Amino acid sequence: MIELPDLAAGGLALGTLSALALGGGLLRSRRRLAVQRAEIARLRGQLDGVLQMFTSEVEHLAAQRVPAAARQLTHPNVLVPGPLQPRTSSSPLGIGLESVLRSLRAELVAQRTRIDAAAQAGMRGATREIQAALYRLQDALRKLQQEYDEPELTQTLFQLDHENEQSLRRAQVAAVVCGAWVGLAREESHLVDAVTGGQARLSGYHRVRVNNHLEAGTALVSHAVEPVAIIVAELLDNALRHSAPDTDVVVNLEQVHHGVCVTIDDAGVGMTQDERARAQGLVAGSEPVLLTDLGDPPRMGFAAIGQLTRQFDLGVDVSSPSAYGGVRAVLRVESHLLSHVDPVEQPPAASAPRSTRKPARDGTAVSVASHGFGAEGDDGASTAVSGHQSPRDAGELPQRRRRVRATGEEAGAPKKQPVRRPADSAAALGALQSGTAAARAGDDTDQTDVEGGAAR
């Protein structure tokens, strides 16, 4: 029989063991709870770090990356910064932020294209009205020139006509940049006439020296005449604007294997490598150009050249410096755009320099002046070769070459006698008159397209 003290001792021992077991369990629970609390604190710290990094990346996206991506559309040299933490580039966060940038670029391009298309449509309408008004003014001035022979009035009319011609060129260039038709569709013409025609549209035409090394009768097909004249005018305008007023711009017309090259050299300030690359991209016409890419105010010359080179399969290169220190521009006209006209039946304009390859009537070579507006008679023969005294040498105003109008003069109408003027006035007026006449030869039948607003 178990005695009471033994039972008490056993119970006490059992209680002690139970208390010890419960204490150990409680201690282990407290330790696990401490570990869990530490893990929770660690995870909370990580989450706070992720949230802070996400907030920083979003703020960096809004403040730096989005504006840079927008500027890059107009300035390709602008660099778009990457994420603040490079390790996030491959993370879901980095991938999501890049998706935001791509969507933003696509939307900006779409909106810029839409807005630019609306601006071009508005400018096309405005330039069409301006061109029609300038053509009407040109007709009025031409009628006055043919009606009156008073020398001082004639000189004033010629000057007004030339100013109007320059305004018409600017309107035409703006229309071409906006996708409009060139406005004129001429008959086959001597290539040298197209070159001197473009020269005559500029205020500094007297600084241009044209050397014609083409075979006599080298001509352009009808649809290439006006584009070539516009391109030459814009290249010459760029050369004249960026060179000193006491220097010349040299133009050489050369026969090459696959066609003809018109090379323009100036002694101006030249272009940097970046400027030359941008200019080459514009004149190549490989991609459409937005008006907002042309500056403020827009510089449309090279953009118009690019439109025409793309539309008419011409080639222009401005990537080479000139031997004179400025810029060399080369217009290449392929053989399929060339034609041939009989230089006897259809001679070039009297203002055009004669070809160095064309022999004189006595069989000797003709010495050709390099100036585009040489002292030549109305029959097209150089006074140095013919031996006859020119109207300029005699102190007379060079004879105006009249066109046959559909409702006006007959082809055989007699010409008025030239008016005598001092030699210096005759030289200036002769150059102005013959140059503008060559520039718009054949446009009497084409102005109705612009005035009527015909869609091309």
Stockholm file with secondary structure:
# STOCKHOLM 1.0

chainA/1-456         MIELPDLAAGGLALGTLSALALGGGLLRSRRRLAVQRAEIARLRGQLDGVLQMFTSEVEHLAAQRVPAAARQLTHPNVLVPGPLQPRTSSSPLGIGLESVLRSLRAELVAQRTRIDAAAQAGMRGATREIQAALYRLQDALRKLQQEYDEPELTQTLFQLDHENEQSLRRAQVAAVVCGAWVGLAREESHLVDAVTGGQARLSGYHRVRVNNHLEAGTALVSHAVEPVAIIVAELLDNALRHSAPDTDVVVNLEQVHHGVCVTIDDAGVGMTQDERARAQGLVAGSEPVLLTDLGDPPRMGFAAIGQLTRQFDLGVDVSSPSAYGGVRAVLRVESHLLSHVDPVEQPPAASAPRSTRKPARDGTAVSVASHGFGAEGDDGASTAVSGHQSPRDAGELPQRRRRVRATGEEAGAPKKQPVRRPADSAAALGALQSGTAAARAGDDTDQTDVEGGAAR
#=GR chainA/1-456 SS CCCHHHHHHHHHHHHHHHHHHHHHHHHHHHHHHHHHHHHHHHHHHHHHHHHHHHHHHHHHIIIIIHHHHHHHTTCTTCCCCCCSSGGGTTSHHHHHHHHHHHHHHHHHHHHHHHHHHHHHHHHHHHHHHHHHHHHHHHHHHHHHHHHCCCHHHHHHHHHHHHHHHHHHHHHHHHHHHTTCCCSCCCCCEEHHHHHHHHHTTSTTGGGEEEEECSCTTEEECHHHHHHHHHHHHHHHHHHHHTSCTTSCEEEEEEEETTEEEEEEECCSCCCCHHHHHHHHHHHHTCSCCCGGGGTTTTCCHHHHHHHHHHHHTCEEEEEEECTTSSEEEEEEEEGGGEEECCTTTSCCCTTSCCCTTCBCTTSSBCCCCSBSSCSBCTTSCBHHHHCSCCTTTTTBCCCCCCCCCTTSCCTTCCCCCCCBCCHHHHHHHHHHHHHHHHHTTTGGGTHHHHHTTCCC
#=GC SS_cons         CCCHHHHHHHHHHHHHHHHHHHHHHHHHHHHHHHHHHHHHHHHHHHHHHHHHHHHHHHHHIIIIIHHHHHHHTTCTTCCCCCCSSGGGTTSHHHHHHHHHHHHHHHHHHHHHHHHHHHHHHHHHHHHHHHHHHHHHHHHHHHHHHHHCCCHHHHHHHHHHHHHHHHHHHHHHHHHHHTTCCCSCCCCCEEHHHHHHHHHTTSTTGGGEEEEECSCTTEEECHHHHHHHHHHHHHHHHHHHHTSCTTSCEEEEEEEETTEEEEEEECCSCCCCHHHHHHHHHHHHTCSCCCGGGGTTTTCCHHHHHHHHHHHHTCEEEEEEECTTSSEEEEEEEEGGGEEECCTTTSCCCTTSCCCTTCBCTTSSBCCCCSBSSCSBCTTSCBHHHHCSCCTTTTTBCCCCCCCCCTTSCCTTCCCCCCCBCCHHHHHHHHHHHHHHHHHTTTGGGTHHHHHTTCCC
//
